[in-house]
Amino acid sequence: MQRKTMTAQEIANYIGVSTDTIYTMVKQKQIPHVRIRRRIFFSKETIDKWMKDQEENSYEAI
């Protein structure tokens, strides 16, 4: 069975930011995530969609 979630460290590496940045974004509810007790998880599919939406929104501002 393949995992469907990624950790904060894995997501940080995946999108090229620091783990601290990921935790700050989670705290400020700027990135989609799921919290299970004290653990924070991210769906790669959801993050990919979120990244695409962020990219599209950046062009709308221009």
Buried (B, 14 or more C-beta within 10 A) or exposed (E): EEEEBBBBEBBBBBBEBEBEBBBEBBEEEEBBBEEEEEEBBBBBEBBEEBEEEEEEEEEEEE
